[in-house]
Amino acid sequence: MEPIEKTINDTISNFKKDKVQMIKKIQEEFQLQISEDLIEEMIMNISLRKFISEIEICVSKFLNSRNLKSKNKIYFKKDWEVYEFIKIILLLNFKDISFEEECKLWGEIIKLLEDKIDNTIKSNSGNMKKELFGLKRRLYILLDFD
């Protein structure tokens, strides 16, 4: 019989490999660039997974319908005033358009995302509804002008 330590070490090693594979798979499937720490949390949290998926679907449809090129990211960021508060940042970076057009698109996508998230919250109940509402309060949509 193998020592328990080897079994534990093998289990942890397999978990880490599976986790890395899951992260890579998620990164390949989403058009948004998702930070690794956010993906790790998504793996464990079904509400966050649903929330981020709804955002990704909405942003992708918006961009595809307008044939826009962009490089968008979504990630966690600790609040500088309240360190325990972790924001979810959606950073939008549209390519090859004017500043005025970027601002217009930013306004449009904010409205679409708010509607999508509100509908998702309304269509759920119980803890899921409460958790989705909490995630909405943590979401910040920023425009990257680089």
Residue frames as qw, qx, qy, qz and C-alpha x, y, z in Angstrom:
[[0.000, 0.888, 0.460, 0.000, 0.00, 0.00, 0.00],
 [0.388, 0.523, -0.029, 0.758, 1.23, 3.52, -0.83],
 [0.256, -0.304, -0.481, 0.781, 1.83, 6.01, 1.91],
 [0.104, 0.818, 0.543, -0.161, -1.02, 8.48, 2.37],
 [0.143, -0.727, 0.140, 0.657, 1.33, 11.40, 1.66],
 [0.196, -0.118, 0.716, 0.659, 2.02, 10.14, -1.86],
 [0.113, 0.573, 0.793, 0.171, -1.70, 9.75, -2.50],
 [0.053, -0.863, -0.298, 0.405, -2.36, 13.28, -1.25],
 [0.197, -0.561, 0.387, 0.705, 0.52, 14.69, -3.31],
 [0.201, 0.139, 0.813, 0.529, -0.71, 12.89, -6.43],
 [0.069, 0.737, 0.671, -0.038, -4.25, 14.16, -5.87],
 [0.099, -0.832, -0.050, 0.543, -3.02, 17.75, -5.46],
 [0.236, -0.338, 0.599, 0.687, -0.81, 17.43, -8.54],
 [0.174, 0.383, 0.829, 0.370, -3.70, 16.10, -10.63],
 [0.008, 0.838, 0.484, -0.253, -5.97, 18.88, -9.36],
 [0.151, -0.704, 0.197, 0.665, -3.42, 21.53, -10.34],
 [0.203, -0.068, 0.748, 0.628, -3.06, 20.03, -13.83],
 [0.100, 0.598, 0.780, 0.156, -6.84, 19.87, -14.26],
 [0.078, -0.840, -0.280, 0.458, -7.17, 23.44, -13.01],
 [0.172, -0.493, 0.428, 0.738, -4.57, 24.71, -15.49],
 [0.149, 0.192, 0.831, 0.501, -6.36, 22.89, -18.30],
 [0.032, 0.752, 0.651, -0.098, -9.71, 24.38, -17.25],
 [0.117, -0.768, -0.013, 0.630, -8.22, 27.89, -17.17],
 [0.163, -0.261, 0.629, 0.714, -6.72, 27.48, -20.64],
 [0.115, 0.428, 0.849, 0.286, -10.01, 26.13, -21.99],
 [0.011, -0.830, -0.466, 0.307, -11.99, 29.06, -20.56],
 [0.148, -0.655, 0.224, 0.706, -9.48, 31.57, -21.93],
 [0.169, -0.030, 0.764, 0.622, -9.79, 30.02, -25.40],
 [0.072, 0.564, 0.814, 0.122, -13.60, 30.03, -25.35],
 [0.054, -0.857, -0.354, 0.370, -14.14, 33.63, -24.28],
 [0.469, 0.700, 0.142, 0.519, -13.54, 36.64, -26.53],
 [0.269, -0.917, 0.160, -0.249, -12.80, 38.72, -23.45],
 [0.514, 0.351, -0.646, 0.442, -9.36, 38.37, -21.93],
 [0.705, -0.638, -0.137, -0.278, -10.14, 37.05, -18.45],
 [0.027, -0.686, 0.647, -0.332, -7.57, 37.23, -15.68],
 [0.521, 0.082, -0.846, 0.081, -6.44, 33.95, -14.19],
 [0.011, 0.034, 0.724, -0.689, -7.58, 34.84, -10.66],
 [0.565, 0.143, 0.075, -0.810, -11.06, 35.63, -11.98],
 [0.694, 0.155, -0.618, -0.335, -11.18, 32.31, -13.83],
 [0.299, 0.074, -0.873, 0.378, -10.10, 30.47, -10.69],
 [0.278, 0.120, 0.527, -0.794, -12.97, 32.08, -8.79],
 [0.639, 0.193, -0.261, -0.698, -15.38, 31.31, -11.65],
 [0.493, 0.125, -0.858, -0.072, -14.48, 27.63, -11.41],
 [0.190, -0.138, -0.831, 0.504, -15.60, 27.59, -7.78],
 [0.191, 0.394, 0.427, -0.792, -18.49, 30.07, -7.92],
 [0.298, 0.446, 0.787, 0.304, -21.48, 29.32, -10.15],
 [0.084, 0.896, 0.350, -0.259, -22.98, 32.80, -9.67],
 [0.154, -0.725, 0.352, 0.572, -19.78, 34.49, -10.81],
 [0.347, -0.020, 0.808, 0.475, -19.53, 32.07, -13.73],
 [0.248, 0.689, 0.675, 0.090, -23.07, 32.94, -14.83],
 [0.043, -0.909, -0.111, 0.400, -22.43, 36.67, -14.34],
 [0.222, -0.562, 0.533, 0.592, -19.20, 36.74, -16.37],
 [0.354, 0.212, 0.832, 0.370, -20.73, 34.54, -19.08],
 [0.210, 0.824, 0.519, -0.082, -23.64, 36.95, -19.50],
 [0.087, -0.851, 0.175, 0.487, -21.20, 39.85, -19.79],
 [0.324, -0.303, 0.721, 0.532, -19.09, 38.00, -22.35],
 [0.347, 0.474, 0.780, 0.218, -22.12, 37.08, -24.46],
 [0.121, 0.913, 0.318, -0.226, -23.43, 40.65, -24.41],
 [0.158, -0.761, 0.361, 0.515, -20.07, 42.22, -25.28],
 [0.381, -0.096, 0.795, 0.462, -19.38, 39.67, -28.03],
 [0.329, 0.647, 0.678, 0.117, -22.78, 40.17, -29.67],
 [0.025, 0.931, 0.098, -0.350, -22.35, 43.94, -29.49],
 [0.230, -0.618, 0.535, 0.528, -18.90, 43.85, -31.08],
 [0.381, 0.095, 0.839, 0.376, -19.81, 41.29, -33.73],
 [0.303, 0.752, 0.583, -0.056, -22.98, 43.16, -34.76],
 [0.105, 0.964, -0.035, -0.240, -20.92, 46.27, -35.45],
 [0.850, 0.382, -0.071, 0.355, -17.81, 44.52, -36.86],
 [0.162, -0.929, 0.269, -0.196, -15.67, 46.25, -34.24],
 [0.729, 0.216, -0.504, 0.410, -12.12, 45.35, -33.39],
 [0.419, -0.786, 0.194, -0.411, -11.31, 45.52, -29.73],
 [0.554, 0.165, -0.721, 0.383, -9.10, 44.18, -27.02],
 [0.539, -0.605, 0.009, -0.586, -11.17, 43.85, -23.87],
 [0.369, 0.160, -0.817, 0.414, -10.24, 42.54, -20.45],
 [0.644, -0.604, -0.139, -0.449, -12.13, 41.57, -17.34],
 [0.568, 0.162, -0.636, 0.496, -10.35, 41.18, -14.02],
 [0.545, -0.723, -0.394, 0.157, -10.47, 41.67, -10.26],
 [0.328, 0.493, -0.239, 0.769, -9.06, 44.81, -8.67],
 [0.418, -0.499, -0.587, 0.482, -8.90, 45.69, -5.00],
 [0.028, -0.925, -0.250, -0.286, -10.44, 49.01, -4.09],
 [0.461, 0.362, -0.350, 0.731, -7.84, 51.53, -2.98],
 [0.315, -0.513, 0.209, -0.771, -10.13, 53.02, -0.32],
 [0.807, -0.266, 0.343, -0.401, -11.73, 49.86, 1.05],
 [0.067, 0.513, -0.838, -0.172, -9.07, 47.19, 0.60],
 [0.422, 0.054, 0.884, -0.195, -11.44, 44.31, 1.38],
 [0.617, 0.598, 0.281, -0.427, -13.74, 45.36, -1.48],
 [0.400, -0.161, 0.716, 0.549, -12.81, 43.65, -4.72],
 [0.482, 0.572, -0.019, -0.663, -14.10, 45.23, -7.91],
 [0.680, 0.255, 0.626, 0.283, -14.81, 43.42, -11.14],
 [0.062, 0.668, -0.223, -0.707, -13.36, 45.60, -13.90],
 [0.690, 0.490, 0.489, 0.211, -14.46, 45.33, -17.52],
 [0.178, -0.636, 0.276, 0.699, -11.89, 47.28, -19.52],
 [0.668, 0.629, 0.396, 0.030, -13.01, 48.09, -23.06],
 [0.245, -0.566, 0.411, 0.671, -10.50, 49.06, -25.71],
 [0.683, 0.646, 0.328, -0.096, -11.96, 49.75, -29.15],
 [0.536, -0.240, 0.453, 0.671, -9.56, 49.88, -32.09],
 [0.250, 0.131, 0.549, 0.787, -9.35, 52.22, -35.07],
 [0.060, -0.779, -0.561, -0.273, -12.17, 54.61, -34.13],
 [0.086, 0.604, -0.120, 0.783, -12.37, 58.22, -33.00],
 [0.081, 0.015, -0.676, 0.732, -12.58, 59.33, -29.39],
 [0.493, 0.029, 0.095, -0.864, -16.17, 60.52, -29.89],
 [0.755, 0.049, -0.526, -0.390, -17.19, 57.18, -31.38],
 [0.433, 0.067, -0.818, 0.374, -15.50, 55.33, -28.50],
 [0.160, 0.006, 0.518, -0.840, -17.47, 57.36, -25.98],
 [0.659, 0.061, -0.165, -0.731, -20.72, 56.70, -27.86],
 [0.707, 0.075, -0.693, -0.117, -20.03, 52.94, -28.01],
 [0.216, 0.086, -0.763, 0.604, -19.11, 52.93, -24.32],
 [0.416, 0.012, 0.302, -0.857, -22.47, 54.49, -23.46],
 [0.752, 0.099, -0.379, -0.530, -24.29, 51.95, -25.63],
 [0.618, 0.098, -0.771, 0.117, -22.53, 48.95, -24.17],
 [0.033, -0.088, 0.664, -0.742, -23.07, 50.14, -20.60],
 [0.612, 0.045, 0.098, -0.783, -26.82, 50.37, -21.27],
 [0.772, 0.142, -0.543, -0.298, -26.88, 46.92, -22.92],
 [0.431, 0.137, -0.807, 0.381, -24.92, 45.34, -20.06],
 [0.247, -0.071, 0.521, -0.814, -27.10, 46.94, -17.40],
 [0.741, 0.074, -0.104, -0.660, -30.24, 45.63, -19.12],
 [0.720, 0.183, -0.666, -0.069, -28.74, 42.16, -19.61],
 [0.241, 0.135, -0.780, 0.562, -27.57, 41.92, -16.00],
 [0.429, -0.036, 0.350, -0.832, -30.89, 43.24, -14.64],
 [0.802, 0.098, -0.296, -0.509, -32.80, 40.66, -16.72],
 [0.596, 0.175, -0.764, 0.177, -30.48, 37.90, -15.50],
 [0.032, -0.115, 0.673, -0.730, -31.04, 38.95, -11.89],
 [0.602, 0.029, 0.126, -0.788, -34.82, 39.10, -12.38],
 [0.794, 0.149, -0.474, -0.350, -34.89, 35.64, -13.96],
 [0.504, 0.102, -0.787, 0.342, -33.27, 34.04, -10.90],
 [0.602, -0.673, -0.146, -0.404, -34.40, 33.62, -7.32],
 [0.858, -0.483, -0.104, 0.143, -33.07, 33.01, -3.85],
 [0.602, -0.588, 0.245, 0.481, -29.34, 33.00, -3.22],
 [0.574, 0.248, 0.458, 0.632, -28.49, 33.17, -6.91],
 [0.095, 0.865, 0.328, 0.367, -30.49, 36.39, -7.30],
 [0.450, -0.883, 0.026, 0.132, -28.84, 37.89, -4.21],
 [0.683, -0.327, 0.363, 0.543, -25.34, 36.89, -5.35],
 [0.472, 0.480, 0.445, 0.591, -25.88, 38.23, -8.89],
 [0.087, -0.953, -0.208, -0.203, -27.11, 41.53, -7.46],
 [0.579, -0.731, 0.183, 0.312, -23.97, 41.72, -5.29],
 [0.656, 0.008, 0.441, 0.613, -21.78, 41.05, -8.33],
 [0.274, 0.778, 0.377, 0.422, -23.55, 43.80, -10.26],
 [0.296, -0.954, -0.034, 0.021, -22.64, 46.26, -7.51],
 [0.636, -0.526, 0.363, 0.433, -18.98, 45.28, -7.89],
 [0.657, 0.386, 0.454, 0.463, -18.86, 45.73, -11.70],
 [0.029, -0.797, 0.089, 0.597, -17.10, 48.75, -13.15],
 [0.717, 0.511, 0.372, 0.294, -16.93, 49.36, -16.89],
 [0.251, -0.744, 0.202, 0.586, -13.95, 51.42, -17.98],
 [0.688, 0.720, 0.071, 0.056, -12.81, 52.69, -21.34],
 [0.660, -0.408, 0.311, 0.549, -9.12, 52.25, -22.21],
 [0.404, 0.887, 0.002, -0.226, -7.88, 54.91, -24.63],
 [0.407, -0.555, 0.612, 0.390, -4.50, 53.30, -25.35]]
